[in-house]
Amino acid sequence: MDPTESFVLVISTGGTIASTADASGARVPTLDCAALVARAGVRTPVRTTDAVSLDSSAMSLAEVDMLRELVRASLADAHVTGIVITHGTDSMADTALALDLVHDDPRPVVLTGAQRPADSDAPDGPANLRGAIAAAADPTQRDRGVLVHFGGDTLPARGLYKADTEALRAFALTSPEPLPRPAAVAAAPLAGARVPVLAAWPGADSELADALVDQRPDGIVVAGLGSGNVSTAMGQALARALERGIEVVISTAVARGEVSLAYGGEGGGATLADLGAYSAGFLRPGQARMALATALATGTDPARLLGA
């Protein structure tokens, strides 16, 4: 490649797009970035790098920190027109938002992956990667922040969620329209942050919530019910967390819509908000966790990064 030529940088992290079946039939990442690009058959000038090779369910905050720094350092090269990151679908939306929160460059960063493994009879990864590279090279995608290109859709990171376990158009937005992006914050290390997700269920007792509070996490994200409610006993435990200075963000297990925190009672979202809990807005639990961890690491008001 001509050293003066502009190019799209493709970074691989593993995931289904890079996976083939092992002797037992289980899918494991085996293909490197160069092999993925070769299979995609792109004409756009591309350079490749392998960051890590893992299933995205194993993506820790340390890997998120690494990707944030790799993207920042790579964009210091003026020849880079955009960046593509191949990634597993399990936590793609979470990583996308984590990158978007600190992305202050007009050039697009586009995540993509696959629902079918590379050795499938009809893999979807090559087409997804071609589309992602085209989006990263497209001047009209500038100033949109971090994007996900998947199944023909190019969607913003904020409010993204995986909507189907198998469909090729796997991702959707929780909101009717794309959400405004808050101003980017300077990246600070997330590794070591303790921000667990607590799932609510009807009539839950306080045992798990109390055990979690006793661990003194940095923050708690609640996968609540409806528009942001929990049982009475869980609400009482979360009130104790707030009394101890633990930040609490309430999201929901419902696929679409805003977390309004409108209901009273000891497990109601309005009651918990009065005690200091934050609404996750349109962010689902995984993205809310990234927003809260980033806010805590950077000393930013969580409400600003949550967009609530």
C-alpha positions in Angstrom: 0.0 0.0 0.0 1.2 3.5 -0.8 2.2 5.0 2.6 0.5 8.3 1.6 -2.8 6.6 0.7 -5.8 6.9 3.0 -7.2 3.7 4.4 -9.8 2.2 6.7 -8.3 0.4 9.8 -9.9 -2.9 10.6 -9.4 -4.2 14.2 -10.5 -7.7 15.1 -11.5 -8.9 18.5 -12.9 -12.4 17.8 -16.6 -13.2 18.0 -18.8 -15.3 15.8 -17.5 -13.6 12.6 -14.1 -15.1 13.3 -15.3 -18.4 14.6 -15.3 -21.9 13.2 -16.4 -25.2 14.8 -13.8 -27.2 16.8 -13.8 -31.0 17.1 -16.7 -30.9 19.5 -18.8 -28.7 17.2 -18.4 -25.7 19.5 -17.8 -22.3 17.9 -14.4 -20.7 18.8 -12.6 -17.7 17.2 -10.0 -18.9 14.8 -9.7 -16.4 12.0 -7.4 -13.4 12.2 -8.2 -9.9 10.8 -6.4 -10.4 7.5 -8.4 -13.5 6.8 -11.7 -11.8 7.6 -10.9 -8.9 5.2 -9.8 -11.3 2.5 -13.1 -13.2 2.8 -15.0 -9.9 2.6 -13.5 -9.1 -0.8 -13.3 -5.3 -0.3 -11.8 -2.8 -2.8 -11.4 0.0 -0.3 -7.7 0.4 0.9 -7.6 -1.4 4.3 -5.0 -2.1 7.0 -5.6 -4.7 9.7 -4.7 -5.4 13.2 -5.6 -8.1 15.7 -6.4 -6.7 19.1 -7.7 -9.8 20.9 -9.5 -13.0 20.0 -12.4 -13.9 22.3 -16.1 -14.4 22.6 -17.6 -11.0 23.4 -19.3 -12.5 26.5 -15.8 -12.5 27.9 -15.1 -8.9 27.0 -14.0 -7.2 30.3 -13.5 -3.6 31.1 -9.8 -4.0 30.6 -10.5 -4.9 26.9 -12.8 -2.0 26.6 -10.0 0.3 27.9 -7.6 -1.3 25.4 -10.0 -0.6 22.5 -10.6 3.0 23.6 -6.8 3.6 23.6 -6.3 1.7 20.3 -9.0 3.8 18.6 -7.6 7.1 20.0 -4.0 6.3 19.0 -5.1 5.0 15.5 -7.0 8.2 14.8 -3.8 10.2 15.4 -2.9 9.0 11.8 -4.4 11.5 9.4 -4.5 8.8 6.7 -7.1 6.8 8.6 -10.5 7.6 7.1 -12.4 5.5 9.6 -12.1 2.5 11.9 -14.0 -0.9 11.8 -14.0 -3.2 14.8 -15.1 -6.8 14.3 -16.8 -7.9 17.6 -19.0 -10.6 19.0 -22.7 -9.7 19.1 -23.3 -10.6 22.8 -21.7 -7.3 24.1 -21.4 -5.4 20.8 -23.9 -2.7 21.9 -22.1 -2.3 25.3 -18.7 -1.8 23.7 -20.1 0.5 21.1 -21.5 2.9 23.7 -18.4 2.7 25.8 -16.4 3.8 22.7 -19.0 6.5 21.8 -18.8 8.1 25.2 -15.2 9.1 24.7 -15.2 9.5 20.9 -14.5 13.1 19.9 -13.3 12.7 16.4 -15.5 13.2 13.3 -14.3 10.1 11.6 -16.6 7.1 12.1 -15.9 4.0 14.2 -18.0 1.1 13.0 -18.6 -2.1 14.8 -19.8 -5.2 13.0 -19.9 -9.0 13.4 -21.9 -12.0 12.5 -24.7 -14.2 13.6 -23.4 -17.2 11.6 -19.9 -18.6 12.0 -17.3 -18.2 9.3 -17.6 -21.9 8.3 -21.4 -21.7 7.9 -22.8 -22.7 4.5 -24.1 -19.1 4.2 -22.0 -16.8 6.5 -23.2 -13.3 7.0 -19.9 -11.9 8.3 -18.3 -11.1 4.9 -21.3 -8.9 3.8 -21.4 -7.2 7.2 -17.7 -6.4 7.1 -18.0 -5.1 3.6 -20.8 -2.8 4.6 -19.0 -1.7 7.8 -15.8 -0.8 5.8 -17.9 1.1 3.3 -19.6 3.1 6.1 -16.2 3.8 7.7 -14.9 5.2 4.4 -18.1 7.2 3.7 -17.8 11.0 4.3 -21.6 11.2 5.0 -21.1 9.0 8.1 -18.7 11.6 9.7 -19.8 13.3 12.9 -22.2 10.4 13.8 -20.0 9.0 16.5 -19.7 5.2 16.9 -22.0 3.1 14.7 -22.9 -0.5 14.3 -23.4 -1.9 10.8 -25.2 -5.2 10.8 -27.6 -7.0 8.5 -27.7 -4.0 6.1 -28.5 -1.5 8.9 -26.2 1.2 10.1 -27.3 2.3 13.6 -25.9 4.7 16.2 -24.4 3.2 19.4 -26.7 5.1 21.9 -29.8 3.1 22.7 -28.7 0.1 20.7 -29.7 -3.4 21.8 -29.5 -6.9 20.3 -33.1 -7.6 19.4 -32.8 -11.2 18.1 -30.6 -14.2 19.0 -30.5 -15.5 15.4 -32.0 -13.1 12.9 -29.5 -11.5 10.5 -30.9 -8.0 11.2 -29.9 -8.5 14.8 -29.9 -5.0 16.2 -32.4 -2.2 16.8 -32.8 1.0 18.8 -34.8 1.3 22.0 -36.0 4.8 20.9 -38.2 5.8 18.0 -35.5 8.1 16.6 -31.7 8.3 17.0 -30.8 9.8 20.4 -28.7 12.9 20.9 -25.1 12.2 21.9 -23.7 13.9 25.0 -20.4 15.7 24.6 -17.5 13.2 24.8 -15.5 12.9 28.0 -11.8 12.2 28.3 -11.2 8.5 28.7 -10.2 7.2 32.1 -9.5 3.5 33.0 -12.5 1.4 33.6 -10.7 -1.8 34.6 -11.3 -2.6 38.2 -14.6 -0.7 38.4 -17.3 -2.7 40.2 -20.6 -2.0 38.6 -22.8 -5.1 38.7 -26.2 -5.6 37.1 -29.0 -6.7 39.4 -32.1 -8.3 37.8 -35.5 -7.6 39.3 -38.4 -10.1 39.3 -41.9 -9.9 40.7 -42.0 -10.3 44.5 -38.2 -10.5 44.9 -37.0 -10.6 48.4 -34.0 -8.5 49.5 -31.4 -11.3 50.0 -29.5 -10.8 46.7 -29.7 -7.1 46.7 -28.6 -6.9 50.4 -25.6 -9.2 49.6 -24.7 -7.0 46.7 -24.9 -3.8 48.8 -22.8 -5.4 51.5 -20.0 -5.9 48.9 -19.9 -2.1 48.5 -19.7 -1.9 44.7 -18.9 1.4 43.0 -22.4 1.4 41.5 -25.4 -0.8 40.8 -27.4 -1.0 37.6 -30.9 -2.5 38.0 -32.6 -4.4 35.2 -36.0 -3.4 36.5 -39.5 -4.2 35.5 -41.7 -2.1 33.3 -40.7 1.5 33.2 -38.3 1.1 36.1 -39.8 -0.7 39.1 -38.7 -3.4 41.6 -40.4 -5.3 44.4 -40.9 -3.7 47.8 -38.1 -5.7 49.4 -35.7 -5.0 46.6 -36.6 -1.3 46.7 -35.8 -1.2 50.4 -32.4 -2.8 49.8 -31.7 -0.3 47.0 -32.7 2.5 49.4 -30.0 1.2 51.8 -27.5 1.3 48.9 -28.3 4.9 48.2 -28.0 5.8 51.9 -24.4 4.3 51.8 -23.5 6.5 48.9 -23.6 3.8 46.2 -24.8 5.1 42.9 -27.9 3.3 41.6 -29.1 3.4 38.0 -32.5 1.9 37.1 -32.9 0.4 33.6 -35.4 -2.1 32.4 -35.7 -5.6 30.9 -38.3 -4.3 28.4 -36.9 -4.1 24.9 -38.0 -0.6 23.8 -39.0 2.7 25.4 -37.8 5.1 28.0 -37.4 4.4 31.7 -39.7 7.0 33.3 -39.4 6.2 37.0 -43.1 7.3 37.5 -44.5 4.9 40.1 -44.7 5.2 43.9 -44.3 2.7 46.6 -41.1 1.5 48.1 -40.2 -0.4 44.9 -41.5 2.3 42.6 -39.1 4.1 40.3 -40.4 7.6 41.5 -39.6 6.7 45.1 -36.1 5.5 44.3 -35.5 8.6 42.1 -36.4 10.8 45.1 -33.8 9.0 47.1 -31.1 9.7 44.4 -31.4 6.8 41.9 -30.9 7.7 38.2 -33.0 6.7 35.3 -31.2 4.9 32.5 -33.3 6.8 30.0 -33.3 4.8 26.8 -30.2 2.7 27.7 -30.6 -0.9 28.6 -28.7 -2.5 31.4 -25.4 -3.3 29.6 -25.2 0.2 28.1 -26.2 1.8 31.4 -23.4 0.0 33.1 -20.9 1.4 30.6 -22.3 4.9 31.1 -22.2 4.7 34.9 -18.7 3.2 35.0 -17.5 5.9 32.7 -19.2 8.6 34.8 -17.6 7.3 38.0 -14.2 7.0 36.4 -14.2 10.5 35.0 -16.1 12.4 37.8 -19.0 13.1 35.4 -22.6 13.5 36.4 -24.1 10.1 35.6 -27.3 11.8 34.3 -25.3 13.5 31.5 -23.9 10.2 30.2 -27.1 8.3 30.7 -28.9 11.0 28.7 -31.8 10.8 31.1 
